[in-house]
Amino acid sequence: MKNDKLQKVLDEKTDLSSLKLSRRELLETGVLSFAARVAVPGAVTSILTMGSKAVAAEGDPMIPFVTLSLSGGAALHGNFVVKDKGGSLLGAYTKLGLGKAGFATEKVMGADFASSSQLHKGIKSVASTATLGKARLVALCTDTANDTNGQAALRPFYDLSGPLERAGLVGKVLPGVHQGAGAENIRPVFSSPNSSLELASLDNMFGALNYSSVLADNGILNAKQKRTLASFVSKMTKSQVAKLNSKNDGLKLALQEAGVKSGDIIAAGGATGVDPRKDTIVQNVYKINTATAANNATAVTAGVVYNALNGNIAHGRITLGGYDYHSPGVRTAADAKDFAAGVQIGNMLELASQMNKQLFIMVTTDGACSSEVSDTSSSIWSSDYSSSLQFIIAFDPRGKVTSSGTQIGHYLTDQSVDTSTLVGSRPDYVAAAILANYLNLNYKMGMFKQLAPATLQADDVEKVVKLHVA
């Protein structure tokens, strides 16, 4: 490249000049499309790498996947009624916040919840009976280790966005997006995602979707140009991409080298149907409107779910903080957090229902709490507890999802998780079990070994797959 400034930005042994792309090639490959992305700092990587690791990006669209991460260690077993190996009730739930056996229960999404559960009350407060009747929930019983005294929880491996992308869950214009605390205890499992766009405001998403729409099927780039652009990007090293991300003028210089003004590509138009505040269905479900601020937390959450359901993004993840809620005093604050998590789940399901879309939800948390030993269902959460639950929920507006059980793994009579089960103490096996259920619903079980190597064997997979298409 002739531009000395650009050369300095990318100055290393293998710089972009080694790619030997002429000015004409820069124009023809559509390099100008990502050059304009400099206007949205932090999202450059999302555009440069989107889809490059997908194994099966073509064919029938995959079910939208959203993760709800409850950071801190939510006491999900104080809501969902855990059972023993034979599927029977435990003799007591005095350490699990539900008191002695014999308490009232309710069926929600085919699973048993304690009637006192605030989580299921939150779900039912926003999701209709008809919607919940078309959803099925399965709990995974796993020992996560707690975070007491700075000990890292065992649950760092439940970010499935990498294998999901490789399976074919690739957004039309963006890879995965994440709203919430950046310091949560979650890491990619099996393979890393192409990238993830952090959302503090809807403006982050709009900017990225607008510029990345040049890669979508809108006629701006033809198939050959997209392939050439992908080839161009694939030759870049991670450090080169990092340099482009960190230098606000780096891509502008490439644009100048190509002789194109940034306004040209911006004027070409962007993705439509991405603002949840402008959709009447979303307005009704999430109680937002066109005047709601772009950085409003509810609006951002709605944007994640709405764009996941529309297929604009590959995978949505929403993190809620404050679930390390064991402390002296009343249980009111913890119950409020559980209710809030339920509202999040219910809103996702109700929006999917009203949009007539399928949806797969993973609810994950890094630990749990145990209660003061009590026969009542109102005892406080008194300490961290390693026995924990993770949820998977499948929704189909046609009502075609069935479950062959509501629990993977089980609890023992002492009210702790049996760590000898497939998912009892291996986070990678938990992730594999979740992935297997998702692939089963998408008729892609043939990809399991490729996506989750060295985990569950064929016989094991049969034991953990509980969600099916009727």
N, C-alpha and C positions, 0 to 999 in steps of 0.2 A: 504494500500500500504506500502511496506517495505521501500521505498526510503524516508529518513527523510527530504531531501532537498525539495522534492515535497510536503511533508506534510506541511512544513513551508510556501511554496508558497500559499497553499490553506487552511491555518490554520483558521478555523472558526467552528461554532457549527455544521453546516452541510457541511462537506467537501466531496471530492470525495471518500474518503475511505469508507464512509457510503454506497457507491453503491455496495461494495463487489464484484468487478470484479477481477477475477484472471488474472494472466499473460496470460494464454491461451485465456481467454475471451477478453482481450485487443487486442490480435492478431486477434482473429476471428471476432470481431466487426469492425475491420478496424480502431481502434483508432490511429494506426500508420499513417493513411492517414491524419488526421488533426494534428497529432503531427508534421508532416513535414511542416505544414503551418507556423510554427514559423519563417521560413525564409522570410515571407512576413508580417512584423508587420502591425497591423491595419486592416488586412483582416480576422483575425481569427474568429471574430463574424460572418462575412458573411458566412463562411463555416459551423460553428457550428449550425447556426439557419436556414439556407436556407430551405425553403419549409415546415417548421414545422407548419406554420399557414395556409397552403393552404387548401381550402375546396374542390376544384375540380381541382386537378393538372393533372388528366388524361382526355382522350378524345381528341377531335379535338383541335389543337393548336389555341390559341387566337391571335387576331390581335396584332402585336407589337405596343407598346405605348411609345411615347417619349414626354417629357415635355420641352418646351422652356420657360424659365423664364426670363422676361425682368425686371431686378431689378431697382427700382427707380420710376416707374410710367410713362410708355410710353403713348404717346398721340395716341392711336390706332384709336380714332375717328377723327383724322386728316388724316386718310388713308381710312378706311372703312366708307362708307356713311350711317350714322345712320338714322333711320326713326321713324315716330310716331306710335301710337297704331294701326292705320288703315293701316300701311305699306306705307304711303305717305311721300314724302320729307318734311323736316322741312321748315319753312318760311325763315330761315336764318341759317348760320353756322359760324357766325361772331366771336363767342367765341371758336369755335372748329377748328380754323386754316384753314378753307376752304373758308371763305369769304361769299359773298351773294349767295343765291340760283341761280341755272342756270349754274353752272360749269359743265364741261365735266366729264363723268364717263366711266369706263370700267368694263366689266364683267371678273372676275377672280375667278375660281372655283365656278361659279354660283352666286357669290356675287358682289355687286356694290362697286367699289373703285373709288375714285377721280382720274382723269387722272394725277393730280399733285402728287399723293401719291408716296413717295419714297419706302414704304414697298412693294407695288405690283411691282414696277420697279425692286427692288432687287430680288423678286421671279422670275419674268420673265427673268431676266438676266441669270439664270442658269437652270431653269426648262423649258422643251419643251412645246409647245402648246398642244401636244398630252397627255403629262403627266397631265397638269393642267385640261384638259378636262375630266379626270377620277377622279378628286378630287372635294370635296364639302366642303365649309367653312360655319360655322355658328358662329355668334357673340352673346355673352351674355352681356346684358346691366346691369351693377351693380354699386351701390354706394359703394366705398371702403373706404371712408374717406382718407384724405391726410396725409402726414407725416410732415406737417409744424410745426415748434416749438417743434419737438420731439414727436408729437402725433403718436402713433403706427397706421399704416394703418389697415383697417378692414379685409384685405385679408390675414390672416395667415393660412388659412385652405385648401389650394388647392393641397397639396401633397397627391395624391390618391394611392400611391404605396402600402399602407396597404390593402385596399379593392381590389385592382387589384390582389395582390398575393392570397388573399382569394378566389377570383373568379376563379383562375386557371392560371393566368399569372405568371408562375414560370419559371425562367431561367433554362436551362439545366444544367448549372454549376455555376451560380452566381445569387444572387438577384439583386436589383437595384444598379445602379451606377450613380454618380453625378460628373459633371465637372463644375467648376466655383466657384464664391464667396461663402464662407461659411457663411457669415453674412446676407444672404437674408432673407426677411420676409416671410417665408413659413414653415408651420408645417403640420404634418400628420392629416388627417381628417378621422373620423369614426373608424379607427384602425391603429395602427402603423405598418410599414413594419418590416419584420424580421431583416433587417439591410440594410445599404447602404455603398457601397465602394466609397470613395472619390478618384477622379482621378486627379492627377497633371501631370501624365505621363502615356504613354501606358505601361510602365514597371509595374506599379501598377496592371493593369488588367492582363497582361501576367502572372505575378507571381501567382495571385489568381486563374486564369483560369487553369494554369498548375497544381497546387496542388489540386484544388477542382475537377479536372477532374476524380479523383479517385471515386467520387460519381456519375459520369455520366454513361451512358450505354456503357461502353467500356470494360466490362468483368472483370475488376480488382476486383470489389466487386459484389457478387450475390445479389439477392433480399433479401434473409434472412439476409445477413450481413448488408445491408443498413438499414433494419428495426431495427436490433439490435443496430446499430450505432445511429439511430434516437432516439431510446428509451434511450440509454445511455445519449445522449445530452439533452433530455427533462428533465432528472432528475437533471440537473445542475441548480443552482441558477444563477440569474443575476450577483451576486457578484463574483461567481466562474468564470463565463465567463470573467468578467472584469479583474479578476486576471490573467487569462490565456492570455488575450490580453496585459496586461501591463508588464508581465514578459517574456522577450525574452528567458529565459532558462526554463520556466515552462514546456512547452510541450516537450522540449528536454529531460527533466528529465523523463517525462512519457514514452517517446520513449526508453530511456535507461532501464527503468523499464520493458518494454516489450521485451527488448533484440533485438531491431531492429535499424539499422543505418539509419539516415535520407537519405543517398544516395540511399538506396534500393527503396524507394518510388519515389524519384525523377527520378531514372532510368526507372521507369515503364512508363514514358511518360506523356505528358500533352495534353490538348485540342489543336486541330488544327483549322485552318481557323478563327483565331481571330485577326490577324494583318492586319489592313486595308491597310497598305503600300504595302502588297504583293498581293493584289487583283487588277486586271487590271480595273475592273469596278469602284472601289472606287478611284483608281488613276485618272481615267478620270473625275469623278465627282468632287472630292475634290482637284484635282491638286496637289497630293502628289506622292511620289515615295519611293522606298526602302531605299533611302539615307536620307529621311526626319527624323529629330530628334524625338526621342520618346516623348519628352516633348513639341514638337511643338503643339500649340493650335489647329490648323486645323486638325492635325493628331489625337489628342485626341478626338476631336469632331467626326471625322469620325469613330473612334473606338467605341464610344458610339452608334452611329446610326447603324453602320455595325453589331455589336454584338446583338443589339436589333432586327434587321431584321432577323438575323440568329437564334434567340431564345437562344443565349448563356446567355443573361442576362434577368432579369424579366422586368425591366423598366429602361429607360434611362432618365436622366434629365440634361439639359444643362442650365447654368445660364450665362447671359450676363449682365455685370454691366454698369452703366453710363446712365441709362434711366431717371434719375431725371434731365432732360436736359433743364428746363426752366431757362433762364438767360438773362440779357440785351445783346443786340447785334443782329447779324444776325441769321437766322435760319439754316444756313449751317451745323453746327455741329449736330443739332438734326436730320436733314434730312439724314445725313450720318449714324447716329445710326439706323434710321428706315430702310435705305437701307441694312445695315449689317444684321439686323434681317430678312429682306426679303430673303437675300442670304442664311441664315441658313435654313429657311423654304423650299426654293426652292431646296437646295441641298438634304435635307431629302427626299423630294418627288421624285426627279429625281433618287436618288439612289434606292429607293423602286421600281420605275418604271423599271429601268434597271436590277434589281435583280428579278423582277417579284414577288414582295412581297406586301401584304397589309400593311397599316400603319395608325395609329391614332395619331394625334399631338394635344397637348394642348398648346396654347400660353397664358401665364398668366403674369400679371403685377400688381404691388401693388400700384395702383393709376393712375393718369393721369395728364395732363397739360391743362390749358386753355390759349388761345392766347390773345394778345391785340385785342380789338374789332376793326375789320377791314373788309372792303368789299373785300379785296384781299386774295389770298391763300398763301401769303408769309409772313404774319405777324408773329412776334416772339412768342414763348411760354413764357408767362410772369409769370405764377404762378402755384402752385399745384392746382389740381381740383379733387374733389371726384368722379365725374361721369366718369366711366371707362368701358372698354370693355375687355372681355376675348374671345379668339377664340378656336374653335375646328375644326379640319380638318380631313376628312376621305378620304383615297385613296385606290382604288381597281384597280389593273392592268387590270382586266376584264371589267372595266367600269360599275360595278354593284352597285355603291353607288348613291343614290338619296337623295334629300333634299325636305322637305315639307315646307321650309321657311329658310331664312338666318339670322333670328334674334330672340332671346329669350329675352323678355322684350322690352322696347322701351325708347326713349327720348321724352321729353315734348317740347312744343313750346319755352320755355325759354332756351333750349339747355342743359338741365340737365336730368339725368336719373330719370324715374318714380320709386320711391322707394317702391311703393305699389304693384309692380308685384312680382311674386314668387321668382325671382332672384334679385329683386331690392336692397335689403338691408341685405339679409341673406347669408353670405359666405357659410354656410353648405348647403343651398339650391342650390347655384351655383355649388358647388362640386357634389351634388346629381344629378343635371341636366346633368352635364358632364358625370358622371358615367352611368346614364341611357342611354344616347346616345351610349356610348361605349358598354354596355351590349346588347343593342338592335341589334347592328351590329354583335354581337357574339352569338345571339340567346340564351341569358342567362338572360332575363328580370325576370325570376322566382326567381333570387337571389337578386333582388334589395332591398327588405325590410330587408333581412338579412344583407346586406352589408352597407346600408344607413338607419339605423333605425331612427324613429322619425323625418322624413323629409317629402318628398313628398308623398301624397296619390295617389291612382290609377288614379283619374281624373286629378290630377296635372301632373303626369308623362306623360299622353297623350298630355298635352299641351306643355311640354318642349322637348319631343323627336322629333327631326327634321331630323335626319340622319337615312336612311333606306337602306336595301338591296333590289335591284330591283328584 
